Amino acid sequence: MYFCKFEYYIDIIKFVYSDIYKSLYIAICSILVVIYKIVCRYIQTQIVFISFYFYK
């Protein structure tokens, strides 16, 4: 799913920003990664449940 590709953008963001903000951005980005992984997993399970419900 395209939602899960967000981590690649975070890696690019981490690479671009300067050293002063790097630790702060890494903390924020890691939190965002965790949130997006939870959202990804939730969406995927919802799609599985919906498709199972409709196509059983």
C-alpha positions in Angstrom: 0.0 0.0 0.0 1.1 3.5 -0.7 0.6 4.7 2.9 3.5 2.6 3.9 5.9 4.3 1.5 5.9 7.3 3.9 9.0 6.0 5.6 11.2 6.5 2.5 10.2 10.2 2.6 11.1 10.4 6.2 14.6 9.0 5.5 15.1 11.7 2.8 13.9 14.4 5.3 16.3 13.1 8.0 19.1 13.2 5.4 18.4 16.7 4.3 18.1 18.7 7.5 21.1 20.1 9.3 22.8 18.6 12.4 21.3 21.1 14.8 17.8 20.0 14.2 18.7 16.4 13.4 18.0 14.8 16.8 14.7 16.6 17.0 13.6 15.7 13.5 14.7 12.0 14.1 12.5 11.9 17.2 9.5 13.4 15.4 10.0 11.2 12.3 10.3 8.1 14.4 7.0 8.9 16.1 5.5 9.6 12.7 6.8 6.2 11.4 5.2 4.4 14.4 1.8 6.2 13.8 1.9 5.5 10.1 2.7 1.8 10.7 -0.3 1.6 13.0 -2.5 3.3 10.5 -1.1 1.0 7.7 -1.8 -2.1 9.7 -5.3 -0.8 10.6 -6.2 0.0 7.0 -4.8 -3.3 5.7 -6.8 -5.3 8.3 -10.0 -3.3 7.5 -9.5 -4.0 3.8 -9.0 -7.7 4.6 -12.1 -7.8 6.7 -14.2 -5.9 4.1 -13.0 -8.0 1.2 -13.6 -11.2 3.3 -17.0 -10.0 4.2 -18.0 -9.2 0.6 -16.3 -12.1 -1.2 -16.9 -15.0 1.2 
